[in-house]
Amino acid sequence: MQITTELFTVNKRFPLTISRGTTAQTTNIWVKVASDGIEGWGEASPFCLGNHSQSTELLIEALEKVAPILSAFHPLQRQQIDQVLHSHSIPSSAQAALDMALHDWLGKQVNLPLWQLWGLESDRIVPTSVTIGINSPEKAQERVIDWLKFVDVKVLKVKLGSTSGIEADKAMLLAVQEAAPNQELFVDANGGWRLEDAVIMSAWLGNLGVKYIEQPLARGEENKLLELKMRSPLPIFVDESCMTSQDIPILANSVAGINIKLMKAGGLSEALRMVHTAKAYGLQIMFGCYSDSTLANTAAVHLSPLADYLDLDSHLNLIDDPFSGAIMQQGRLQPNNKPGLGVERREARN
């Protein structure tokens, strides 16, 4: 098989601020796997979790290093391909792109969309949340109104963990709720709270009807999650603390659910392992994203019938997304009936 890569830069309509910083633009990698006259597509996007960083430069270097080695294999030789990726310590986002492309290739080969190939039911897909980044109460309300203008929003994920403290978080949350009284609210602190602040905020948010709190404590403070779980009226989900299925057994007694992202997991194959592992422990499932385009988010949509919650909105905030794929219908991202991922390149804009 032949592997080629192409860089593309995407810009956010509205820069996103979380507890760790602000993102307005990223350069992602379009990966193409060709064999037997069929081309499968995948995407690698950079991300940073504290001291764990996967830059665009790191990802393209890894893909270019492994591409000549993988050229000796056929897309169906997945076990051998996985062994090569493991032996060369390929970063998870690069693995995700290759895994995505190989799944896309397979779906096109058998002429089935992936969700049908896996025997899933697209009518089980829940609404996706859209994200309100950390901002002043007034700016947060403006952001809510902007979302409501062009997307049928059912759920809002509100980023808290402001460096100004929990009083600033409270003011922003109340402003969002005022602007969107009919939308369900989730909260993601991205590790921005101390334990005592998380306890205070969980009680306060619970009284406001917030559904759950995601990653209240910083990555590396997993030993405090059990105490928080016992003191919190709200379910606790983890994101930065849970990369792959190997992390789940350690966390299972301390949380209610996990956020699976293709880039940190290493692709659809590992995401599916995470789903089954988490469900074996009685945990709930969420699928999330980084600064991913429609390509990667559509890939996640094919697995989303297995999820309790979805946060696949990054592509909706892009002004120059080069791809089309999953379709937004009544607040839900739905896969189309095209084979593989069902992703196509948009026509170039003048």
Secondary structure, DSSP 8 states (H G I E B T S, - for coil): -EEEEEEEEEEEEEEEEETTEEEEEEEEEEEEEEETTEEEEEEE--EEETTEEE-HHHHHHHHHHHHHHHTTS-TT-HHHHHHHHHHTT--HHHHHHHHHHHHHHHHHHHT-BHHHHTT--GGG---BEEEE-S--HHHHHHHHHHHHHHS--SEEEEE---TT-HHHHHHHHHHHHHH-TTSEEEEE-TT---HHHHHHHHHHHHHTT---EE--S-TT-GGGHHHHHHH-SS-EEESTT--SGGGHHHHTTT-SEEEE-HHHHTSHHHHHHHHHHHHHTT-EEEE--SS--HHHHHHHHHHGGG-SEE---GGGGBSS--EE-SEEETTEEE--SSSBT--EE-----
